[in-house]
Amino acid sequence: MRRRLPALAGGAVFVNFWSSAAFHLGVDRRRRIPHLQFAIRPVSRIAPGAQVRLVDDNDLSVSRGEIGELVVRGPNVAIGYWAGPRQITDARKGGWYHTGDLMRQDGKGDLWFVSRKKHLIIRGCSNISPVEVERVLAAHPAVRDAAVVGVPDAVLGERVAGVVQLSECAQSVEPDEILDFARERIADYKVPETLEIVDQIPRNTLGKIDRLSVLTMILISNQIKS
């Protein structure tokens, strides 16, 4: 999408928000840039008054630069979800709202999105962000869209698998060529062990990757091949 916007939007100025149904955290304002060449930037700068932490599975704060789940609290955070007349289901844990988003905080205090916690691929003892791998695959000149998921594995827990949609103007390209491209840019253990070329990446009504459908496609394809 980031590569397609320049041709569609001319000289428009884009503003990107990170938010949740329960609150709004901050804004990363994209200034007018020649030819709208967008760089990967922080998804959010912390809004004044918001209290933000990145925590591990034990709700302990992680060190700056490490990956943790974003938790927040403050006057801009909803106290819970409406469950009926005079009934509110508390959405907080220990006073903090757990977003389910894994992020890291850089030296400037900006937050960088890594993955949804439930989508993180755990291969052996390694945590792999599908978003990181998708960005690398999508950077290949022949790739229009990409999706990566974890396929259940009896030995490693999960293995990395992906699907790509080729650009309309792409010449004949093999999956191995795209994988070689990825190996030059990310660690070997993050590179998909299988890669399928599909007509279209399944997405939901919000434009987000339908990862369950992607996983189903890959499992069916594996069954056919076996």
N, C-alpha and C positions, 0 to 999 in steps of 0.2 A: 504494500500500500504506500509506503514511504517513497518508493521509487516511482509510483504511478501518479502521485499527487501533482508534481510539477507540470505535467502535461495537461492535467485536468483543471487546475486552479489559477493559472496565470500568476499574477503578482499578489495573491491574497496573503494575509497574515494569519497564521494559525496559532491557536492557544490550546494547550493540552492540559487537561485536568486529571489529577488522581483523586478518586473519591470512593466512598462506600455508601450503601443504602443507609447506613447509620450515622454518617458524618462526612464532612468535607475537610480534607487535611491541608492541601496547599496547591500551588499552581506553578507550572513550569512554562513561562511565557516564551513562545518562539518569536523572536524578532524577525523583521523582514531581512531575508538573506538572498544575495544574488542567485538567481536561477533556482531558488528554493531547494538548495542542497542541504537536507537535514542530516545532522550528525546524531549519533546515539547520545542522549543526555540523561540527566537524572529525571525520574518520573515525577518527583515532587520535592518542593522546598517547604520546610515546616512552617505552618502558619503561626502567627503570633498567638500566644496563649495556649496552644496545643501542647500536651505532654506526650512524648513519643519515646518508646523503647523498642529495641530489637532483642528478642529473648530466645533461649533454647527450649527444648522440650520440657525442661524443669522450671520454666518461667524465670530463669536467671539471665540477666543481661549479658549479651555477648560483647566482645571487644570490638572497637571500631575497625571496620574492614572485614569482619567476619559476617557470615550469613545468619540471620535470625528472623523469627516471625515478627511482623510489625504489630505492636499493641499500642493503643492510645487511650487517653482519657482527657477530659476537659469539658467546658461548657458547651462545646459544639458537638458533643457525642450524645446520641440518643441513649436514654436509660434502659431501653428494651424494646420488645415487640408487642404490639397490641394483640391480646388473646381473647378479647371480649370486654363487655362493660365492666369497668373498674378492674380489669385484669391486665397486668403487664408482665410479660416474661422477661426477666433480666437477661440481657445479652452479654453481660460483663462477667469476668472471672477475676475475683479479687479486686474489683473496682476498675479493671482494665478491659477494654474491648479488643478481642483477638480477631484480626482481620483475615487470617488465613493466607496472607501474602508474605513470601520470603523476600527479604531485601538485605542490602548491605549499605552502610553509611560511610561515605568517604571522608577525607580529612577536612573538607569544607562544611561537613554536616549535611550534605545533600544525600537523598535516598535513591538507591538504584534498585529497580525491580529485578528479581532473579527468577521466581516462579511462584505459581500457586503451590501451597504446601502439599495439597492432595495430589498435585500433578508431578511432584518431584520424583525422578527415577532413581531408585536405589539399586545400584549394581554392585553386588558384593558389599564392600565397606565404603563405596564411593557414591556421593550424592551428585546427580547430574541434572542440570536445569534444561528441560526441553526447549525453553525459549532461546537459550544460548545456542543450542545446536541448530534450531530452526533458522536463526539469523544467519548462521554460517552457510547453511544449505541454500537459503534464499539469495545469498550474495553471489552465487554462481550465475553467470550471464544467461544461461539457458533456463533458469528456474524462475517461475512466476510466484509460486507459493510452496510452502513446506509445512509439514507437521511431524512431530516426533513423540513417541509414547514408549512406555516400558512394557515389554511383553513378559508375562510370568515365566520364570525359569526355576527348575528344581535345584540347581546348583548355586546360582548367583542371586536368586530372588527375582531379579528382573534383568532383561537384556534390552539394549537400545535398538529400536526399529523406527523407520521413517517412511514417509511417502512424499513425493514431490509432484507438483503440477508444472509442466513446462510452459514457457512463454510461447505465444502464438507464432512468433517469428523465429523460434529456436530451430536450429538444424538438428539432424539426428544426433542424439547423445545417449550414451549408456550410463546406467546407474554407477558403475565402477568409476567413471570419469568424475562424476559429482562427488563420490566418496573420496577419491584421491585429492580433490580440491579441498574437502573438509579436513583431511589429515594434515594438510599443510598449515591449518589455522587453529585447530584444537587438539587436545590430547587424544591419544589413540582410544582410550577407554570410553570417550564421549562419542566417538564416531559410530553411527548406526551400523549394526552388524548385518542388517538387511535394509534394502531401499527399493521401494516400488515406485514406478511412474504411473500416475493415475490421471484421469480426465479432469477431476476437480477435487479439491480438498473440502470435505464436509465441514460446514460451519452452521452455527445456530442463528436464530433471528437477530442476535446482537452482534453478529459478525465474528464471534469467537470460535476457535477451533472446537469441533465436536469430537473430543478425544475418545469417547467411547465408540463412536462410529469408526474412527480411524483404527482403533485397536481391533474392532470386529473385522474390518477390511483386511488387516494384516493376518489375523488368525485364520480367516477363511482362505486367503491366498496360500498360507503355509500348509493348510490341510490339503489343498488341491495339489500342491507341489509334492507332498509326501505320499 
